[in-house]
Amino acid sequence: MRPILSQFKDEGFAIPDYKNSNMQIMKEIAYGNNKRTGEKSKKIFLLIDGLGYNFLTKVVPNLPGYPELSSISTVFPSTTSVVLTSIESGMTPAEHGINAWQVYVKEIGSIILPFRDSLILSKNFRLSSAGINTVLPEPRVLTRISEKKKMLLQYQEAVTRPHDHTLKNTDLNYHANHLDMLVGLRRAVLQDNQDFIYAYTDVIDHAQHRYGLSTEEAAHAVKAFFHDFEKILLPALIRSDYNLVITADHGAIDASTKVSVNHDDKMMDYLLMPPYGDPRIRYFHVENGKEDRFEHYFNNKYGKYAMLIRSDDAIKTGIFGSTNIKDSIRTRFGTHVAIMKGHGTFEYNYPIASSKHKWSMVGHHSGMSEDEMRIPLIVY
């Protein structure tokens, strides 16, 4: 059998580079390494959800203010919950165990949504406070910064973490959209009271999910952001003691093929629980002794859409950031993992009530394509 990394390359997968990643950039800021983040004494780390390098350079080939622009890697899986946990903790997915939007946590005994503080019970009812503080790791990088510097967290109203209010020397501001975020950042720059500012916006990610990357709406979301940035924040920034470091959690693709699996699929005969993860990566817990039959069935039916790997073998490649995973979180990675090829998604339809308003996402991420894994590093 050919090496798995060679198979990844044949599929056009972009192998994560943790030493040249968004996680590493934040660690460099925390430890005072300014080689890639500018020489000014104060920093703003702005994470733009969904801003892939390829999409950015296609839509906005000339960024305002002539910043330094380069391409870096995100961590894997390329989805927000995984990336933010890595950036804020300084730990790889193999170390912190948040390996998807949906995560199986053995000690809770359920599949949970760690960034929604909830168990998956139904789309209309969720059980909150499932020991979430013990599931998400301590944000050690942010903790280090806050112990040495005065920090501002500039978050969207819907994006909060259980540790936000435990950080020292930290102010927390909420914004409703990217416009008031930019106004808030300008105010902070002019007041000059903060040593480090960590900001986040998901306006581009939402447009891509809703409309797809090939649409005018998605392109305009990127163009509008940098237009508003140039008018609102850039004039104050260039006269300040702040370097602005812009990067992303992931890029995205448009999904053209959807695999849809229900609870009555024969695949479920081999599993101890439903699949979980994200539409571009799925984890499976196969019943002991049924591994070969599961692999035969899956590869025959879904092999042209997804690359199925035994989780132990996937971990050994280092795609999760380490070739070893501690026993306490190993079960989160299942016995098998499927990474979607091309522009496909794998949807598992939980047998629960549907919400009244539902729309199908067009843009997706969490896979290992170059468009998802390659993100910009922009330094002003």
C-alpha positions in Angstrom: 0.0 0.0 0.0 1.3 3.4 -1.0 2.2 5.9 1.9 -0.8 7.9 3.0 1.0 11.3 2.5 1.6 10.3 -1.2 -2.1 9.5 -1.5 -2.9 12.9 0.0 -0.8 14.7 -2.6 -2.4 12.7 -5.4 -5.8 14.0 -4.3 -4.5 17.5 -4.3 -4.6 17.8 -0.5 -2.5 20.6 1.1 -0.6 19.1 4.0 -0.8 21.5 7.1 2.4 23.2 8.0 2.2 23.9 11.7 5.5 25.8 11.8 4.1 28.3 9.3 0.5 28.5 10.5 -1.9 31.0 12.0 -1.4 29.2 15.3 2.4 29.9 15.1 1.9 33.5 14.2 -0.1 34.1 17.4 2.6 32.3 19.4 5.2 34.5 17.9 3.3 37.6 19.0 2.9 36.2 22.5 6.6 35.5 22.8 7.7 38.8 21.3 9.1 37.4 18.1 8.4 40.3 15.6 10.2 39.0 12.5 6.9 38.3 10.7 4.5 40.6 12.5 6.2 44.1 12.2 8.4 46.0 14.5 5.9 48.2 16.3 5.5 47.7 20.0 1.8 47.0 20.0 -0.2 44.5 18.0 -3.7 43.9 16.6 -4.4 40.3 15.6 -7.4 40.4 13.4 -8.8 37.0 12.3 -11.2 37.2 9.4 -13.3 34.0 9.3 -13.2 32.3 5.9 -10.7 34.5 4.1 -8.7 32.1 2.0 -5.5 33.3 0.3 -6.6 32.2 -3.2 -10.0 33.8 -3.0 -8.6 37.1 -1.5 -5.9 37.5 -4.2 -8.5 36.8 -6.9 -11.1 39.3 -5.6 -8.8 42.0 -4.2 -5.5 41.8 -6.0 -4.3 45.1 -4.6 -4.9 45.5 -0.9 -5.2 49.1 0.4 -2.1 50.6 2.1 0.5 48.3 0.5 0.9 45.8 3.3 3.2 42.8 3.4 1.2 39.8 2.1 2.3 36.2 2.2 0.6 32.8 2.2 0.6 30.6 5.3 -1.1 27.4 6.4 -4.0 26.8 8.8 -4.3 23.8 11.1 -6.4 20.7 10.3 -9.3 20.2 10.2 -9.8 23.6 8.6 -12.8 24.7 10.6 -13.4 27.5 13.1 -13.8 25.6 16.3 -10.5 23.7 15.7 -8.5 26.8 14.6 -9.6 29.2 17.3 -8.9 26.6 19.9 -5.4 26.1 18.5 -4.6 29.8 18.1 -5.8 30.7 21.7 -4.2 27.7 23.4 -1.1 27.3 21.3 -1.9 23.6 21.1 -2.4 21.5 18.0 -5.7 19.6 17.4 -3.8 16.4 18.4 -3.0 18.0 21.8 -6.3 19.8 22.6 -8.8 17.3 21.0 -11.2 19.8 19.5 -11.1 18.1 16.1 -14.3 19.3 14.4 -17.4 21.4 14.9 -19.1 18.2 16.3 -16.9 16.4 18.8 -17.5 13.1 20.5 -16.6 13.4 24.2 -16.4 10.0 25.9 -16.6 11.4 29.5 -19.8 13.2 28.6 -21.1 10.2 26.6 -22.3 12.2 23.6 -21.5 14.2 20.5 -21.3 17.8 21.5 -20.9 21.2 19.9 -18.1 22.8 22.0 -18.6 26.3 20.6 -22.3 26.1 21.2 -22.0 24.7 24.7 -24.6 22.0 23.9 -25.3 18.4 23.3 -26.9 17.4 20.0 -30.4 16.4 21.1 -32.6 18.1 18.4 -32.5 21.2 16.3 -35.1 22.8 18.6 -33.8 21.7 22.0 -30.3 21.6 23.3 -29.0 20.7 26.7 -26.6 23.4 27.7 -23.6 23.3 30.1 -22.3 19.9 29.3 -19.1 20.3 31.3 -17.9 22.6 28.5 -15.2 24.3 30.6 -13.4 21.0 30.9 -13.7 20.2 27.2 -12.2 23.4 25.9 -8.5 23.8 26.9 -7.2 26.8 28.8 -6.3 29.6 26.3 -2.6 29.5 27.3 -1.4 31.9 24.6 -4.0 34.6 25.5 -3.3 34.0 29.2 0.4 34.6 28.6 -0.3 37.8 26.8 -2.8 39.1 29.4 -0.3 38.5 32.2 2.2 40.7 30.6 0.1 43.2 28.6 -3.2 45.0 28.7 -5.4 43.3 26.2 -8.7 44.0 24.4 -10.9 41.2 23.0 -13.1 42.6 20.2 -15.6 39.8 19.4 -18.9 39.4 17.7 -21.9 39.1 20.0 -22.4 35.4 19.2 -18.8 34.3 19.6 -17.7 34.0 23.2 -15.7 31.5 25.1 -16.1 30.3 28.7 -12.6 31.6 29.6 -13.0 35.1 28.2 -13.9 36.6 31.6 -11.1 34.9 33.5 -8.2 36.6 31.7 -6.2 39.2 33.6 -5.9 42.9 32.4 -8.4 42.2 29.7 -11.3 44.3 28.3 -14.1 42.7 26.3 -16.0 44.5 23.6 -18.7 43.1 21.4 -19.7 44.1 17.9 -22.7 43.3 15.7 -20.9 43.5 12.3 -17.6 44.4 10.7 -18.4 48.1 10.5 -18.7 48.7 14.2 -15.8 46.3 14.8 -13.6 48.6 12.6 -15.0 51.7 14.5 -14.2 50.0 17.8 -10.7 49.2 16.6 -10.1 52.8 15.4 -11.3 54.1 18.8 -8.9 51.7 20.6 -6.0 52.7 18.4 -6.7 56.4 19.0 -7.0 55.9 22.7 -3.8 53.9 22.7 -4.6 52.2 26.1 -4.2 48.6 24.9 -1.0 46.7 24.3 -2.6 43.9 22.4 -6.0 43.6 20.6 -7.5 40.4 19.4 -10.4 40.8 17.0 -12.6 38.5 15.0 -15.3 38.9 12.3 -17.3 36.3 10.3 -18.9 38.4 7.7 -17.0 36.8 4.8 -17.6 33.2 6.1 -21.3 33.8 6.3 -21.5 35.1 2.8 -19.6 32.1 1.4 -21.7 29.6 3.3 -24.9 31.2 2.1 -24.2 32.1 -1.5 -20.9 30.3 -2.5 -17.6 31.7 -3.5 -18.4 32.1 -7.2 -21.1 34.7 -6.5 -21.2 38.5 -6.5 -22.3 38.4 -2.9 -19.2 36.6 -1.6 -16.9 38.7 -3.7 -18.5 41.9 -2.5 -18.2 40.8 1.1 -14.4 40.8 0.7 -14.3 44.0 -1.3 -16.6 45.8 1.1 -14.5 44.8 4.1 -11.3 46.1 2.8 -13.0 49.2 1.4 -14.4 50.0 4.8 -11.1 49.1 6.5 -9.4 51.6 4.2 -11.8 54.4 5.1 -12.4 53.7 8.8 -9.3 52.1 10.4 -6.3 52.5 8.1 -5.8 56.3 8.5 -5.5 56.0 12.3 -3.5 52.8 12.1 -0.6 54.2 10.0 0.0 56.9 12.5 -0.2 54.6 15.5 2.2 52.4 17.5 0.2 49.3 16.3 1.1 46.7 13.8 -2.1 45.1 12.4 -1.7 41.4 11.6 -4.6 40.0 9.6 -5.0 36.3 8.9 -7.8 33.8 8.7 -9.0 30.5 10.3 -9.5 28.8 6.9 -10.5 29.3 3.3 -13.4 27.6 1.6 -14.7 25.9 -1.5 -18.1 25.5 -3.2 -19.6 22.1 -2.7 -20.6 20.4 -6.0 -21.2 16.9 -4.7 -23.1 15.9 -1.6 -23.2 12.5 0.0 -26.3 12.3 2.2 -26.5 9.4 4.6 -29.5 8.5 6.9 -29.6 6.4 10.0 -31.0 3.5 7.9 -27.9 3.3 5.7 -26.3 -0.2 5.9 -23.1 1.6 7.0 -24.7 2.1 10.4 -24.7 -1.7 10.9 -20.9 -1.4 11.5 -20.9 1.6 13.8 -21.2 2.1 17.5 -22.6 5.6 17.0 -23.5 8.1 14.2 -20.7 9.7 12.2 -19.7 13.2 13.5 -17.3 16.0 12.6 -17.9 18.4 9.7 -19.3 18.0 6.1 -15.7 17.8 4.7 -14.3 15.5 7.4 -16.1 12.7 9.2 -15.1 10.4 12.1 -16.4 6.9 12.6 -16.4 4.5 15.6 -16.5 1.0 14.0 -17.5 -1.9 16.2 -14.6 -4.2 17.1 -14.2 -7.0 14.5 -16.2 -5.2 11.8 -13.4 -2.9 10.5 -12.7 -4.8 7.3 -16.4 -5.1 6.4 -17.0 -1.4 7.1 -14.0 -0.4 4.9 -15.2 -2.6 2.1 -18.7 -1.2 2.2 -17.6 2.4 2.6 -15.0 2.3 -0.2 -17.4 0.5 -2.6 -20.2 3.0 -2.1 -18.4 6.3 -1.1 -14.8 5.8 -2.1 -14.9 8.0 -5.1 -16.1 10.9 -2.9 -13.9 10.4 0.2 -10.6 9.0 1.3 -11.2 6.6 4.2 -8.2 6.1 6.6 -7.9 4.3 9.9 -7.5 7.0 12.5 -4.3 5.5 13.9 -2.7 5.8 10.4 -4.0 9.3 9.9 -2.6 10.4 13.2 0.8 9.0 12.4 1.0 11.3 9.3 1.0 14.3 11.6 -1.9 16.1 9.9 -3.4 16.8 13.4 -0.1 18.4 14.5 1.4 15.5 16.4 1.9 11.8 15.7 0.8 10.9 19.2 -2.5 11.7 20.9 -2.9 11.2 24.7 -5.4 8.5 25.8 -7.8 11.0 27.4 -8.8 12.4 24.0 -7.9 9.6 21.6 -11.5 8.4 21.3 -12.5 11.8 19.8 -10.7 10.7 16.6 -12.7 7.5 16.3 -11.4 4.4 14.6 -11.7 5.8 11.0 -11.6 9.2 9.4 -13.0 10.2 6.0 -11.6 13.2 4.2 -13.6 14.5 1.3 -12.1 14.6 -2.1 -12.6 17.3 -4.6 -15.6 19.5 -3.8 -17.7 16.9 -2.0 -19.4 17.0 1.4 -20.7 14.1 3.6 -23.9 14.9 5.4 -25.3 12.7 8.1 -29.0 13.4 8.7 -29.7 12.9 12.4 -33.2 11.4 12.9 -34.5 14.6 14.7 -37.0 17.3 14.1 -36.1 19.8 11.3 -36.1 23.5 12.0 -38.8 25.6 10.4 -36.3 27.6 8.4 -33.6 25.8 6.7 -31.2 26.7 3.9 -28.5 24.5 2.4 -24.9 25.8 2.6 -23.1 26.3 -0.7 -19.6 27.2 0.6 -17.8 24.7 2.8 -14.6 24.2 4.6 -12.9 21.7 7.1 -11.2 19.7 4.3 -7.7 19.6 3.1 -7.9 21.3 -0.3 -5.5 24.1 -1.0 -8.3 26.6 -1.1 -9.3 25.6 2.4 -5.8 25.2 3.9 -4.0 28.2 2.4 -4.7 31.5 4.1 -3.2 35.0 4.0 -0.8 36.7 6.4 -1.2 40.5 6.0 0.9 42.8 8.0 0.5 46.6 8.2 
